[in-house]
Amino acid sequence: MNTFLKIIKNKYFIATLVFLVIVLFLDENNLFVLHRLNKEVKTLHEEESQLRENIAADSIHVHNLVGDLDSLERYGREEYYMKRPEEDVFVVGGKE
């Protein structure tokens, strides 16, 4: 017990303990902020990979549309309800 009190009363131990408390809890870049930022970075990396996949799929889709006029016409008819001048188009259960 006596050696434990010597260690606690040691000025270097007290200085180290104060330093750790300041760095770990009181600083503006404490452990909680670092943990939150790491979670945010992980979420952003996941979002980036999902967006890259979407870009790749859209690029393929655009390449197919530019190369084929029939698929471009079909896309315009399906997505934007375009029609030829002599046609009537009835939309049943359209997309929301």
N, C-alpha and C positions, 0 to 999 in steps of 0.2 A: 504493500500500500504506500509505503514511503517513496519508493522509486516512481510510482505512478504520479504522485504529487510533484516530484521533481520534474518529471517530463511535462506535466501540465503547466507548471510555473516557468518553464524554460522560455526565454524571450523569442527564440527562433521558432519554437513550436507555435507560440501564440501568433507570431507574424505570419507563419505559413497558413495557419487556420484562418486568420482574417483575410489573407490574400485569396484563399480558396472560396470563402463565402462571397467575397466581392465578385470574383470572376464567374462563379457558378450560378449565383442567384441575383446579384444586384446590378451587374453590368448590363448595358443595353443589348449586348450580344450574348445573353446567358444561354444556358442549356435548353430552356423551353423555346426560346426564339430559334435556336439552331435546329431543334427537332421539328418545329413547324415549317421552317424553310426547307429542310430536307424532304419532308412530305410533299411540299408544294413543287419542288424540283422533280420528284418522282412522278407526280401527277402530270406535270407539263411534258415530261419525256414520253409518258404513255399517250398523251394527247397528240404529241408530235408524230409518233409512229402511226397512230390511227389516221391522222391527216395525210401523211405520206402515202399510206395505202389507198386512201380516197383519191388522191391526186393521180396515182398510177392507174386506178380503175377508170377515172374520168378521162385520162389521156387516151386510154385504149378506146373508150366509147367515142370520143371526139375523132380519133383517127378512123374509126369505122364509119362514122357519119360523113366525114369529108370525102372518103373514097367511094361511097356508094350512094347514088341519088335516091334509089328506092328506099334504103334504110333512113335517109334523111327525111323523105316524105312521110314514112311511117312514124318516125319520131315526132314530127310536127303535128301529125294527125292525132297521135295518142296523148302527147303532153300538152299541146296548146289548142286542141280541138279545131285545127285548121281544116278547111274543106275546099273542094273545087267549086267554081262558080255555079255549076248546074246541080250541085248536090244539096240535100238537106241532111243535117246532122242532128240526131236526137241523143242526148247524153242521159244515160240511165245509171244512177249510182256513181257519179263522178268522184274523182279523187279529192281529198280534203287537204 
